[in-house]
Amino acid sequence: MSDRAPRPGDARALTDLAARLRAQGALDEGGAIVARAAETAARLPDDVGALVRDGSLIALSLRRCRLAAVPASVFAMTHLESLDLTGNRLAVLPPSIGDLGRLRRLYLDANALSALPESIGELAGLEELHAGANPILTLPAGLERLGALRRLGLYGSSLAEIPASVGSLARLESLSLGRNQVTSIPDGVWDLTELRTLIVAETALAAVSERIGRLTRLETLDLGHNQLTTLPDALGDLPALTGFLYLSHNRLAEMPVPLTRLTTLAYLNLTHNRLAALPDAIGGMTGLRELRLYGNQIRRLPEAIGALDGLRELHLSDNGLEELPAGLGRMRTLTHLDLRNNALARLPDEMAGLERLAFLDLRGNRLATLPACLEGLPSLAKLDLRWNGLEVPRSWLDEQARRGRAVYV
């Protein structure tokens, strides 16, 4: 027998499974589940497929196959390391899932599961459990026995609370709990010191503990679309928070100064809050590459914002901005600047120093004349001036077209 072909038992299980899928239209008439040779049980790119190593099936993909129940033949594939059942119609995961003792990755997203079986705790080697977009109401006690778990995804479930037992998953690196009905984060989560990614967005969360400072390896944090009015000072002391920080759609009236201690953070989103100003200390966040502040009440920017000399995108629409600081012209790496729907009557001449600016959106302001700084932007490719009441000479538009710029008036 070739090591590229499944053993007889697995081959029979695949044949039975293919017949089941053909019967319900998930496979074409005469179609088969193709088993390809592989060294590792990676997630398959195909909705339906399998991987085999040394004659044993190690990965099976049955995505979007209209399955209302997991076929019994799946549980005969005892060497499976990856099982993907995403996008089916499963209302129940049978206890026999616990028999797949070699399983390392289990994908259950977008089904109709209201619970997970206690037997899931038997999967001692499970490293990834993805069960988002299911109406899961509670988590099984057996979850705490998954000592090898590194990724837990429950985004878009129906959890009313996060069980304290989650704190026992000491190896967890990614925890996604967004779009649930939770109102608080249990203290056990702050004990998960291996976390790199934490997502608790789109909930009713109103406060975050200062104990978040224990998550010293956290790289990405999403607390957007909640009810936060304040943030813990400890958030500014997370040394590994260098990736993304999402705080949009909350109720923050000010940007806390401790947040500006995140000097290596690359992406900050504070959109759709109640910010009226930015602290001068924001100039210290020199690691920022993208800053999103639209949908606030910011009338003026501090001069110190010009110190963000690595910034590439600055989004400030829908704020009521009345003027811009001259320091803005020091942002030599800026490529995108969105200023639409503000109250700007002029732009500072210093903006001519934005030598890499390619996209400038000035829609819906109060500009009565063409800003002089526009002539000094060598990289400008797209300029939007609509809804300002400007009278733009045809000769100027022709010149912009000659320079290869798209201008909208």
DOBAVEX-107765 format. One record per atom (N, C-alpha, C, O): residue in three letters; x, y, z. Coordinates in steps of 0.05 Angstrom, whole numbers, plus 5000, padded with zeros to 4 digits. Example, Ala and Ser with C-alpha at 12.3 -4.5 7.8 and 13.67 -1.06 7.14 Angstrom:
% residues 2
Ala526448865156 Ala524649105156 Ala526449345156 Ala528549345169 Ser525749555142 Ser527349795143 Ser525850015157 Ser526850235161 
***
This chain:
% residues 409
Met501749765000 Met500050005000 Met501750255000 Met503650265016 Ser501250444983 Ser502750694983 Ser502150865007 Ser499850865017 Asp504251005017 Asp503751185040 Asp502151435032 Asp501351595049 Arg501551455006 Arg499951674997 Arg496951604996 Arg495251774993 Ala496351345000 Ala493551254999 Ala492651195027 Ala494151085043 Pro490151245033 Pro489151185060 Pro489050885065 Pro488650725046 Arg489350805090 Arg489050525097 Arg486250435091 Arg484450605089 Pro485750175089 Pro483050075082 Pro480850185099 Pro478750255088 Gly481250195125 Gly479150295143 Gly478450585137 Gly476150665135 Asp480550755134 Asp480051035128 Asp478851075100 Asp477151245095 Ala479850905081 Ala478850915053 Ala475850855053 Ala474250985038 Arg474950655068 Arg472150585069 Arg470550815082 Arg468350885072 Ala471650935103 Ala470251155116 Ala469951395096 Ala467851525096 Leu471951445080 Leu471851665060 Leu469751595039 Leu468251775030 Thr469651345030 Thr467651255010 Thr464851295021 Thr463051395007 Asp464351205046 Asp461751235058 Asp460951535060 Asp458651615056 Leu462951695068 Leu462451975072 Leu461852115045 Leu460052285044 Ala463252035024 Ala462752154998 Ala459852084988 Ala458552254977 Ala459051834993 Ala456251764985 Ala454251935000 Ala452252014988 Arg454751985025 Arg452952155041 Arg452852445029 Arg450652565027 Leu455152545022 Leu455252815012 Leu453952834984 Leu452653034978 Arg454352624968 Arg452952624941 Arg449952624944 Arg448552744929 Ala449052474964 Ala446152444967 Ala444852714974 Ala442452754968 Gln446252884987 Gln445053144994 Gln446153374978 Gln445753604985 Gly447453304956 Gly448253514937 Gly450753664944 Gly451353864931 Ala452253584964 Ala454753714972 Ala457053624954 Ala459153764953 Leu456753404941 Leu458653314921 Leu457153254895 Leu454853164895 Asp458453304873 Asp457253234847 Asp456852934844 Asp458252774857 Glu455052864827 Glu454552574821 Glu457152444812 Glu458452544793 Gly457852234825 Gly460352094819 Gly462852214832 Gly465052114829 Gly462452434846 Gly464752574859 Gly465752414883 Gly464352264896 Ala468252464889 Ala469652324912 Ala471052534929 Ala471552764920 Ile471752454953 Ile473352624971 Ile476252564965 Ile477152344970 Val477652764954 Val480452714947 Val482252744971 Val482152934986 Ala483852534975 Ala485852534997 Ala488552584986 Ala489652424970 Arg489852804994 Arg492452864984 Arg494552815006 Arg494052825030 Ala496952744997 Ala499152685016 Ala500152945028 Ala500253155015 Ala500752945054 Ala501753185068 Ala503353095092 Ala502952875103 Glu505253265100 Glu506753205125 Glu505453315149 Glu505753205171 Thr503953545146 Thr502653665169 Thr499653695163 Thr498853715140 Ala498153715185 Ala495253725182 Ala494354015181 Ala492954115199 Ala495154155160 Ala494254435156 Ala491354445149 Ala490154245139 Arg490154675153 Arg487354715145 Arg487254715115 Arg488754855101 Leu485454555103 Leu485254525075 Leu483954775062 Leu482154895074 Pro484854855038 Pro483655075024 Pro480955005012 Pro479255175007 Asp480454735008 Asp478054644995 Asp475854605016 Asp476354525039 Asp473354655008 Asp471054595026 Asp470954305033 Asp470354225055 Val471454135013 Val471353845017 Val474053725008 Val474953764985 Gly475353585026 Gly477953465020 Gly479053335044 Gly478053355066 Ala481353195040 Ala482753055062 Ala485753055057 Ala486653075035 Leu487253015079 Leu490052985078 Leu490852715090 Leu489652635110 Val492852585079 Val493752325088 Val496752325093 Val498252445077 Arg497552195114 Arg500452165121 Arg500951885130 Arg499651795149 Asp502851755118 Asp503451475125 Asp500951295126 Asp500751125143 Gly499151345107 Gly496851175105 Gly494451245122 Gly492351125121 Ser494851445140 Ser492751525158 Ser491651805151 Ser493151985144 Leu488951835153 Leu487752095148 Leu488352275172 Leu487752205195 Ile489552505166 Ile490352685188 Ile488752945187 Ile488653095206 Ala487453005164 Ala485853245163 Ala483353195145 Ala483553065124 Leu481053305153 Leu478653275138 Leu477153535138 Leu476753665159 Ser476353625114 Ser474853865111 Ser472053805100 Ser471853675078 Leu469953885114 Leu467253845106 Leu465754115109 Leu463554125120 Arg466854325099 Arg465654585102 Arg463354615083 Arg463354535060 Arg461254745094 Arg458854825077 Arg457754585062 Arg457254605038 Cys457354365076 Cys456354115063 Cys453454065071 Cys452453845065 Arg452154255083 Arg449254225091 Arg448753995111 Arg446653885112 Leu450753935127 Leu450553715146 Leu448853805170 Leu449454015183 Ala446853645176 Ala445253695201 Ala446253535224 Ala445553575247 Ala447953335218 Ala449253165239 Ala451953085228 Ala452453065204 Val453753035247 Val456452945239 Val456252645231 Val455452485248 Pro456952575207 Pro456852295199 Pro458452115217 Pro460752185224 Ala457351885223 Ala458751695241 Ala461451615231 Ala463351555246 Ser461751605204 Ser464351525192 Ser466651705200 Ser468951615200 Val466051955207 Val468152135215 Val469552035240 Val471952065243 Phe468051915258 Phe469151835284 Phe470751575282 Phe472051485301 Ala470751455258 Ala472451225253 Ala475251315244 Ala477051145243 Met475551565239 Met478151675229 Met479751765254 Met480052005259 Thr480851575268 Thr481951625295 Thr484651755294 Thr485751835315 His485851795270 His488451935269 His488052225261 His490052375257 Leu485652315259 Leu485152595251 Leu486452795270 Leu486252765295 Glu487852985259 Glu489053205274 Glu487553465269 Glu487753655285 Ser486153485246 Ser484653725240 Ser481953645228 Ser481853485209 Leu479853765239 Leu477153705229 Leu475653975226 Leu475454135244 Asp474754025201 Asp473554275194 Asp470654235186 Asp470054115165 Leu468854315203 Leu465954285199 Leu464554565197 Leu462154585202 Thr466054765188 Thr464955035186 Thr462655055167 Thr462554925146 Gly460655215175 Gly458555295157 Gly456555075150 Gly455555065128 Asn455954895169 Asn453954685165 Asn451454755180 Asn450954995186 Arg449854555187 Arg447354605201 Arg447254445227 Arg445154365236 Leu449554405239 Leu449754235262 Leu448454375286 Leu449154595294 Ala446554235299 Ala445354335323 Ala446554195348 Ala446354295370 Val447753965343 Val448953815365 Val451653705356 Val451953605333 Leu453553715373 Leu456153575369 Leu456153335387 Leu455953365411 Pro456253095376 Pro455852855392 Pro458152815411 Pro460452905406 Pro457652675434 Pro459752615453 Pro462152465441 Pro464352485452 Ser461652315420 Ser463852165408 Ser466052335396 Ser468052225387 Ile465652605396 Ile467952775387 Ile470352725406 Ile472652765397 Gly469752655430 Gly471952605449 Gly473652355443 Gly475752325454 Asp472652195424 Asp474251955415 Asp476452025396 Asp478251865392 Leu476352265385 Leu478552345366 Leu480852455382 Leu481352695381 Gly482252285395 Gly484252365415 Gly486652495404 Gly488252615419 Arg487052485377 Arg489452615366 Arg488752895354 Arg490453025342 Leu486252975357 Leu485453225345 Leu486853465357 Leu487153495381 Arg487953635339 Arg489353875347 Arg487854135339 Arg488054335352 Arg486254115318 Arg484754345308 Arg481854265302 Arg481454075288 Leu479954415313 Leu477154355309 Leu475754615301 Leu475754805316 Tyr474554605277 Tyr473154845267 Tyr470154785265 Tyr469254615251 Leu468654945281 Leu465754905283 Leu464255165277 Leu461855185283 Asp465555365267 Asp464255625263 Asp461855605245 Asp461655435228 Ala459855785250 Ala457555825233 Ala455855575230 Ala455255485208 Asn455155455253 Asn453255235254 Asn450855325271 Asn450255565272 Ala449455135283 Ala447155205299 Ala447455085327 Ala445455015340 Leu449955065337 Leu450454945363 Leu449655125386 Leu450455365386 Ser448155025404 Ser447455185428 Ser449255095452 Ser449255225473 Ala450754885449 Ala452554785470 Ala454754615457 Ala454454525435 Leu456854575473 Leu458954385466 Leu458854165486 Leu458354205509 Pro459453915477 Pro459253685496 Pro461453685517 Pro463653785511 Glu460953575540 Glu462953545561 Glu465353385551 Glu467653435560 Ser464853205533 Ser467053035523 Ser469153185508 Ser471253065502 Ile468653435501 Ile470753585487 Ile473153615505 Ile475353655495 Gly472753585531 Gly475053595549 Gly476853365547 Gly479053365559 Glu476053155532 Glu477752915528 Glu479952965507 Glu481752815505 Leu479653185492 Leu481553245471 Leu484053385482 Leu484453625479 Ala485653225496 Ala487853335511 Ala489953485494 Ala491353655504 Gly490153405469 Gly492053535451 Gly490953765435 Gly492453875418 Leu488453835439 Leu487154045422 Leu488554315426 Leu488954405449 Glu489454435404 Glu490854685405 Glu489054925395 Glu489455155403 Glu487154865378 Glu485455075368 Glu482554975368 Glu481854765358 Leu480755145379 Leu477855095379 Leu476455345369 Leu476555555382 His475255315345 His473855545332 His470855475332 His470055295317 Ala469255625347 Ala466455565349 Ala464755815349 Ala462655825361 Gly465656015334 Gly464256275332 Gly461756245315 Gly461456045300 Ala460056455316 Ala457656465300 Ala455856215305 Ala454756105286 Asn455656145330 Asn453755935339 Asn452156045363 Asn453256215377 Pro449755965367 Pro448156065389 Pro448855925416 Pro447055835431 Ile451455905422 Ile452355765446 Ile451755935470 Ile452456165472 Leu450355815489 Leu449355955513 Leu451355925536 Leu451756115551 Thr452555685539 Thr454455635561 Thr456655465550 Thr456455335529 Leu458855465565 Leu461155295558 Leu461355065577 Leu460755095601 Pro462254835568 Pro462354595585 Pro464654625605 Pro466654745600 Ala464154495628 Ala466254495649 Ala468754365639 Ala471054425647 Gly468454165621 Gly470754025610 Gly472654195595 Gly474954115590 Leu471854435588 Leu473654615573 Leu476254665588 Leu478354695575 Glu476054675614 Glu478454745630 Glu480554525629 Glu482854565637 Arg479854295618 Arg481854075616 Arg483454095590 Arg485253925586 Leu482854285573 Leu484254315548 Leu486854465552 Leu487154695544 Gly488754335566 Gly491154465574 Gly493054545551 Gly494854715555 Ala492654435527 Ala494354495505 Ala493254715487 Ala494454805468 Leu490854815494 Leu489354995476 Leu490955265474 Leu491655385494 Arg491355355449 Arg492655605444 Arg490855815432 Arg491256055436 Arg488755725417 Arg486855915405 Arg483955825411 Arg483255595407 Leu482356015422 Leu479555965427 Leu477956185415 Leu478156415423 Gly476256115396 Gly474656305381 Gly471656265386 Gly470556055379 Leu470356455399 Leu467556435405 Leu466056695397 Leu464056765408 Tyr467156835377 Tyr466057085368 Tyr463257035356 Tyr462856855339 Gly461257195365 Gly458657165353 Gly457056935365 Gly455456815351 Ser457456875390 Ser455856675404 Ser453656805420 Ser453057045416 Ser452556665439 Ser450356775455 Ser451056755485 Ser449256735502 Leu453556775491 Leu454456745519 Leu453656995535 Leu454057215527 Ala452456945559 Ala451757165576 Ala454057225596 Ala454157445607 Glu455857035599 Glu458157075616 Glu460456905607 Glu459956695594 Ile462756985614 Ile465156825608 Ile465856665634 Ile466356795654 Pro465856405632 Pro466456245657 Pro469256305667 Pro471156335652 Ala469456305693 Ala472156355706 Ala474056135698 Ala476556185698 Ser473055895690 Ser474855675683 Ser476555735659 Ser478655605655 Val475855935643 Val477556015620 Val480256085630 Val482256045616 Gly480456185654 Gly483056265665 Gly484956035670 Gly487256075675 Ser483955785668 Ser485755555672 Ser487055465646 Ser488755285646 Leu486455595624 Leu487655525598 Leu490255675595 Leu490455865579 Ala492255585610 Ala494655735614 Ala496355785588 Ala497955975587 Arg495955625567 Arg497455655543 Arg496055825522 Arg497155855500 Leu493755925528 Leu492156065509 Leu493656315499 Leu494656475515 Glu493856345472 Glu495156565459 Glu493156755446 Glu493656995442 Ser490756645438 Ser488756805425 Ser486056745436 Ser485256505437 Leu484556945445 Leu481956905457 Leu480057115444 Leu480457355447 Ser477957005430 Ser476057175417 Ser473257135428 Ser472156915425 Leu472257335441 Leu469657315455 Leu467757535447 Leu465757585460 Gly468257665425 Gly466657885416 Gly463857805407 Gly463357565402 Arg462158005404 Arg459357965396 Arg457957745412 Arg456657575401 Asn458257765438 Asn456757605457 Asn455157795475 Asn454958035469 Gln453957685496 Gln452257855513 Gln453557905540 Gln452157965559 Val456157875541 Val457557905566 Val457758195574 Val457758375557 Thr457858245600 Thr457958515611 Thr460558565626 Thr461258785634 Ser462058345631 Ser464558375646 Ser466558155637 Ser465757955625 Ile469058195644 Ile471157995638 Ile472057885665 Ile472858035683 Pro471857615669 Pro472657505694 Pro475557535700 Pro477257545682 Asp476257545726 Asp479057585733 Asp480957375722 Asp483257425717 Gly479857135718 Gly481556915707 Gly482856985681 Gly484956885675 Val481557145665 Val482657225638 Val485257365642 Val487057345625 Trp485557525663 Trp487957675668 Trp490257495676 Trp492557595679 Asp489757245682 Asp491857055688 Asp492956915664 Asp494856765666 Leu491756975640 Leu492656845616 Leu495056995604 Leu494757145584 Thr497356965617 Thr499557145611 Thr500957075584 Thr502857205576 Glu500056855570 Glu501156795544 Glu499556925521 Glu500356905498 Leu497357065528 Leu495657185508 Leu497157385490 Leu498557565500 Arg496857345464 Arg497857545444 Arg495557705432 Arg495857935425 Thr493157585431 Thr490857715419 Thr488457675438 Thr487857455446 Leu487057895444 Leu484657885460 Leu482558055446 Leu482958295442 Ile480257935440 Ile478058065427 Ile475558045444 Ile474457835447 Val474658275455 Val472158285470 Val470558525459 Val469958715474 Ala470058525433 Ala468658735419 Ala465658665417 Ala464858435419 Glu464058875412 Glu461158845407 Glu459758685430 Glu458258495425 Thr460358775455 Thr458958665478 Thr457758905494 Thr457559125483 Ala456958855518 Ala455959065536 Ala457959135557 Ala457259225579 Leu460559105551 Leu462659145570 Leu462759445577 Leu462859615560 Ala462859505604 Ala462859775613 Ala465459845628 Ala465860085633 Ala467059655634 Ala469559705649 Ala471559485644 Ala470859255638 Val474059565646 Val476359375643 Val478159405667 Val478859625675 Ser478859185679 Ser480459185703 Ser483359275698 Ser484459245677 Glu484459405719 Glu487359475718 Glu489059225716 Glu491459245708 Arg487958995721 Arg489558745720 Arg490258675691 Arg491758485686 Ile489158825672 Ile489958775644 Ile492958815641 Ile494258715622 Gly494158965659 Gly497059015658 Gly498658755661 Gly501058765656 Arg497458535669 Arg498858285672 Arg499358155644 Arg501057975642 Leu497858245624 Leu498058115598 Leu500458245582 Leu500058375562 Thr502858185592 Thr505158325581 Thr506058225554 Thr507858345542 Arg504758015543 Arg505457925516 Arg503258005496 Arg503457925473 Leu501258155505 Leu499058225487 Leu500058405464 Leu501258615469 Glu499358325440 Glu500158485416 Glu497758625403 Glu498158835391 Thr495458505405 Thr492958615392 Thr490758605413 Thr490258395426 Leu489258825415 Leu487058845434 Leu484658985420 Leu484959205410 Asp482358855421 Asp479958965409 Asp477858995430 Asp476758795439 Leu477259245438 Leu475159305457 Leu473059485444 Leu471659625458 Gly472859485418 Gly471059655404 Gly468159585407 Gly467559355414 His466359775402 His463459725403 His462559625430 His461259425432 Asn463359765451 Asn462559705478 Asn461359955491 Asn460460135477 Gln461359965518 Gln460260185533 Gln462360315551 Gln461660405573 Leu464760305543 Leu466960405560 Leu466960705562 Leu466860845541 Thr467060815586 Thr467361105590 Thr470161175599 Thr470961405597 Thr471660985610 Thr474361025618 Thr475960775611 Thr474860565604 Leu478560805612 Leu480460585606 Leu482360555630 Leu483060755642 Pro483260315636 Pro485160285658 Pro487960405650 Pro488860385628 Asp489260535670 Asp491860645665 Asp493860435656 Asp495760485641 Ala493460185666 Ala495359975661 Ala495459905631 Ala497359775622 Leu493459995616 Leu493459945587 Leu495860065574 Leu496959965554 Gly496860285585 Gly499160425574 Gly501760295581 Gly503860385571 Asp501760085596 Asp504159955605 Asp504559675593 Asp506159515603 Leu503159615571 Leu503359355559 Leu505659365538 Leu505259475517 Pro507959255544 Pro510359295528 Pro510159165500 Pro511559255482 Ala508558955497 Ala508358815472 Ala506058915454 Ala505658815432 Leu504559105464 Leu502259205448 Leu503259385425 Leu503259625427 Thr504159245404 Thr505459385382 Thr503759355356 Thr504359485336 Gly501659195357 Gly500059145333 Gly497659335331 Gly497859555321 Phe495359245341 Phe492859385337 Phe491459425363 Phe491259245380 Leu490359675367 Leu488759735390 Leu486159865380 Leu486160085369 Tyr483959715383 Tyr481259805373 Tyr479659895397 Tyr479059735416 Leu478860155397 Leu477260265419 Leu474860415408 Leu473660585421 Ser474160365383 Ser472060505369 Ser469260455381 Ser468860245394 His467360635376 His464560605384 His464360535414 His463060345422 Asn465660705431 Asn465260695459 Asn464160965469 Asn462961115453 Arg464561035494 Arg463461285505 Arg465661455517 Arg465261585537 Leu468061435506 Leu470361575517 Leu470261875511 Leu469961955488 Ala470362035532 Ala470262325529 Ala473062445526 Ala473362675518 Glu475162285533 Glu477862385529 Glu479662145524 Glu479061915531 Met481962205510 Met483962005506 Met485762005530 Met487162205535 Pro485861785546 Pro487461785570 Pro490361825564 Pro491461695546 Val491661995579 Val494562045575 Val496261785578 Val498161755563 Pro495561605597 Pro497161355598 Pro497261205572 Pro499161055567 Leu495261235555 Leu495161095530 Leu497561185512 Leu498461035495 Thr498461425516 Thr500561535499 Thr503261415506 Thr505261465492 Arg503361245527 Arg505861105533 Arg506360865514 Arg508460745515 Leu504360805498 Leu504660585478 Leu506160685454 Leu505060725433 Thr508760735458 Thr510360865438 Thr511060695414 Thr512060795394 Thr510560435416 Thr511160255393 Thr508560145380 Thr508759985362 Leu506260235389 Leu503760155377 Leu503560255348 Leu504160485342 Ala502660075330 Ala502560145301 Ala499860245293 Ala499760415275 Tyr497660155305 Tyr494960225295 Tyr493160285319 Tyr492960125338 Leu491960525318 Leu490160605340 Leu487560705328 Leu487560875311 Asn485360585337 Asn482660665327 Asn480960755351 Asn480260605369 Leu480361025351 Leu478661145372 Leu476261275359 Leu475161465370 Thr475361165337 Thr473161285322 Thr470461265337 Thr470161075354 His468661445332 His465961445343 His465961415373 His464661245385 Asn467461595386 Asn467261635414 Asn466261925419 Asn464762035403 Arg467062045441 Arg466162315448 Arg468562495453 Arg468362685469 Leu470762445440 Leu473162595445 Leu472862885435 Leu471962935413 Ala473663075452 Ala473563355445 Ala476363465440 Ala476763675428 Ala478463315449 Ala481163405445 Ala483063165447 Ala482262945456 Leu485563215439 Leu487663005442 Leu489763125461 Leu490363365460 Pro491062955477 Pro493163055494 Pro495663115479 Pro496262995458 Asp497263315488 Asp499763375475 Asp501663135474 Asp503263115456 Ala501362965494 Ala503162735496 Ala502762535473 Ala504362345470 Ile500662575456 Ile500362395433 Ile502762395415 Ile503262205400 Gly504262615416 Gly506562635399 Gly508762435405 Gly510562385389 Gly508562305428 Gly510462095436 Gly509861825424 Gly511561645426 Met507561795411 Met506861535401 Met508061505372 Met506561465353 Thr510661515371 Thr512061525346 Thr512061265330 Thr512861255307 Gly511061055342 Gly510860795328 Gly508360785310 Gly508060605294 Leu506460975314 Leu503960965299 Leu504360985269 Leu505861155259 Arg502960805255 Arg502960805226 Arg500160885216 Arg499860995193 Glu498060835232 Glu495360905224 Glu493860995249 Glu493860865269 Leu492561235246 Leu491061345268 Leu488261415258 Leu487961575240 Arg486261305270 Arg483461345262 Arg481961485285 Arg481661375307 Leu480861725279 Leu479561895299 Leu476862005289 Leu475762175302 Tyr475861905267 Tyr473462025256 Tyr470961965274 Tyr470961775290 Gly468962145271 Gly466562105287 Gly466762195316 Gly465462075333 Asn468462395322 Asn468762505348 Asn467862795348 Asn466362875331 Gln468862955367 Gln468063235369 Gln470563405372 Gln470663605387 Ile472663325358 Ile475263465360 Ile475263715342 Ile474963695318 Arg475563945355 Arg475564195340 Arg478364285332 Arg478664415311 Arg480264215348 Arg483064295342 Arg484964065349 Arg484363905368 Leu487164045335 Leu489163845341 Leu491563975354 Leu492164205349 Pro492863825372 Pro495263945385 Pro497563965365 Pro497863795347 Glu499264165368 Glu501564195351 Glu503363955352 Glu504663885332 Ala503263815375 Ala505063585379 Ala504363355360 Ala506063175357 Ile502063355348 Ile501363135330 Ile503363115307 Ile503662895295 Gly504663325301 Gly506563325279 Gly509063155285 Gly510563095267 Ala509363085310 Ala511662905318 Ala511262615309 Ala513162455311 Leu508862555300 Leu508362275291 Leu509562245262 Leu508062225243 Asp512162245261 Asp513462265235 Asp513561995220 Asp514661985198 Gly512461785232 Gly512261535218 Gly509461465209 Gly508961255197 Leu507561655214 Leu504761605208 Leu504361595178 Leu505361765163 Arg502761405169 Arg502161385140 Arg499261455134 Arg498661555112 Glu497461395153 Glu494561455148 Glu493461605173 Glu493861515196 Leu492061825167 Leu490761985188 Leu487962035180 Leu487462165159 His486061935195 His483161955189 His481762125209 His481562055233 Leu480762355200 Leu479662555219 Leu476862655210 Leu476062865219 Ser475562515193 Ser472962605183 Ser470862625205 Ser471062495226 Asp468862795200 Asp466462815218 Asp467262885247 Asp466462755266 Asn468763105250 Asn469563195276 Asn468763485282 Asn468563565305 Gly468363645261 Gly467863935265 Gly470464085268 Gly470564305279 Leu472663975257 Leu475264115258 Leu475064395246 Leu474064425224 Glu476164585261 Glu476064865252 Glu478664965241 Glu478765145225 Glu480864835249 Glu483464905239 Glu485364675243 Glu484864495259 Leu487664685229 Leu489664485230 Leu492264605240 Leu492864835232 Pro493864465255 Pro496464585265 Pro498464575243 Pro498464405225 Ala500364775244 Ala502464785224 Ala504164525226 Ala505364445206 Gly504364405250 Gly505964175253 Gly505163935236 Gly506763745232 Leu502763945226 Leu501863725208 Leu503763695185 Leu504063465174 Gly505063905176 Gly506863895154 Gly509363735159 Gly510963695140 Arg509863655184 Arg512263505191 Arg511863205186 Arg513763055189 Met509563125179 Met508962835176 Met509862745148 Met508262705130 Arg512462715145 Arg513662665119 Arg512862395106 Arg513062365082 Thr511962205122 Thr511261945111 Thr508261915106 Thr507361705097 Leu506662125112 Leu503762105109 Leu502962065080 Leu503862215062 Thr501361855075 Thr500361805047 Thr497361855045 Thr496461925023 His495861825067 His492861855066 His492062055088 His492762015111 Leu490562255080 Leu489462455099 Leu486562495093 Leu485862605072 Asp484862415111 Asp481962445108 Asp480862655126 Asp480862625151 Leu479962885115 Leu478963115130 Leu476063185123 Leu475163405128 Arg474663005111 Arg471963065101 Arg470063125124 Arg470363025147 Asn467963275117 Asn465863345136 Asn466863475162 Asn466263385184 Asn468463685158 Asn469363845181 Asn468564135176 Asn466764185160 Ala469964325189 Ala469264615186 Ala471664775178 Ala471965005187 Leu473364665162 Leu475964795154 Leu475465005133 Leu474364945112 Ala476365255138 Ala476165465119 Ala478865505104 Ala478965635083 Arg481065395116 Arg483665415104 Arg485365185112 Arg484765045132 Leu487565135098 Leu489564935106 Leu492265085110 Leu492865275097 Pro493864985129 Pro496365125135 Pro498265085111 Pro498364875099 Asp499765295105 Asp501765285083 Asp503765055087 Asp504864945068 Glu504364995112 Glu506364795119 Glu505564515108 Glu507364345106 Met503064475101 Met502264215090 Met503564155064 Met503563925055 Ala504764355052 Ala506264305027 Ala508664125032 Ala509764015013 Gly509364085057 Gly511563905064 Gly510863615064 Gly512563445069 Leu508363555059 Leu507563275060 Leu508263145033 Leu506563105016 Glu510763075031 Glu511862995005 Glu510962724995 Glu511262664971 Arg509862555012 Arg508862295004 Arg505862275003 Arg504762064996 Leu504462495009 Leu501562495010 Leu500362424982 Leu500862574963 Ala498862204980 Ala497762114955 Ala494762154954 Ala493562194933 Phe493362154977 Phe490462164979 Phe489662384999 Phe490462365022 Leu488162574989 Leu487262795007 Leu484262845002 Leu483462914980 Asp482762795023 Asp479862825021 Asp478963075037 Asp479263075062 Leu477963275023 Leu477063525036 Leu474063575031 Leu473163805034 Arg472663375025 Arg469763405021 Arg468363525045 Arg469063475068 Gly466263685039 Gly464563775060 Gly465863955081 Gly465263935105 Asn467664145072 Asn468764335090 Asn467764615082 Asn465664645070 Arg469364825089 Arg468465105084 Arg470565255067 Arg470865495070 Leu471965115051 Leu474065235034 Leu472765405013 Leu471065314997 Ala473665665012 Ala472565844992 Ala474565894969 Ala473765974948 Thr477065834975 Thr479165864954 Thr480965614954 Thr481065474974 Leu482265564933 Leu484165344931 Leu486465384950 Leu487865584949 Pro486965194969 Pro489265224987 Pro491865224972 Pro492365064954 Ala493665414978 Ala496165444964 Ala497965194968 Ala499565124950 Cys497665054990 Cys499364824995 Cys499064604975 Cys500764424973 Leu496764594961 Leu496264384942 Leu498264374920 Leu498764154908 Glu499564594914 Glu501464604892 Glu504064464900 Glu505664394883 Gly504464434926 Gly507064324935 Gly506964044944 Gly508563954961 Leu505063894934 Leu504763604942 Leu505563434919 Leu503863364902 Pro508163354917 Pro509163214893 Pro507962944888 Pro508062844865 Ser506962804909 Ser506062534905 Ser502962514904 Ser501862294902 Leu501662744904 Leu498662734905 Leu497562604880 Leu498162684858 Ala495862404885 Ala494662254863 Ala491562294862 Ala490362284841 Lys490362334886 Lys487462374886 Lys486762594906 Lys487662594929 Leu485162784897 Leu484363014913 Leu481363044910 Leu480263064887 Asp479963044932 Asp476963074932 Asp476263334945 Asp476663374969 Leu475063524929 Leu474363794939 Leu471363834938 Leu470464064942 Arg469763634934 Arg466863664931 Arg465563784957 Arg466563754979 Trp463363924952 Trp461664024974 Trp463064224991 Trp462764235016 Asn464664404978 Asn465864624991 Asn464864894981 Asn465265104994 Gly463564894958 Gly462765144946 Gly464965284931 Gly464865534927 Leu467065134924 Leu469365254910 Leu468765314881 Leu467265164868 Glu469965524870 Glu469965574842 Glu472765514832 Glu474565664837 Val473065294818 Val475665204810 Val476165264780 Val474565174763 Pro478265424774 Pro478765484746 Pro479265234729 Pro480565044738 Arg478165244705 Arg478565014686 Arg481564974681 Arg482464744678 Ser483065194679 Ser485965164673 Ser487365014695 Ser489264864690 Trp486465054720 Trp487764914743 Trp487064614741 Trp488864444745 Leu484564554735 Leu483864264732 Leu485364134709 Leu486163904712 Asp485764274687 Asp487264164665 Asp490064104673 Asp491263904665 Glu491264284689 Glu493964244698 Glu494164004717 Glu496163854715 Gln492263964734 Gln492263724751 Gln491963474735 Gln493363274741 Ala490363474715 Ala490063244697 Ala492663184683 Ala493462954680 Arg494063394675 Arg496563354661 Arg498663224679 Arg500363074671 Arg498363284705 Arg500263174725 Arg499362894734 Arg500662774751 Gly497162794723 Gly496262524730 Gly494662504755 Gly494362284766 Arg493562724764 Arg491962724789 Arg489062694783 Arg487962814764 Ala487662544799 Ala484762524798 Ala483662734817 Ala484062714842 Val482162924807 Val481063144824 Val478063144820 Val476963134798 Tyr476663154843 Tyr473763164843 Tyr472763424855 Tyr473563494878 Val471163574840 Val470163834850 Val467163854847 Val465964054855 
***
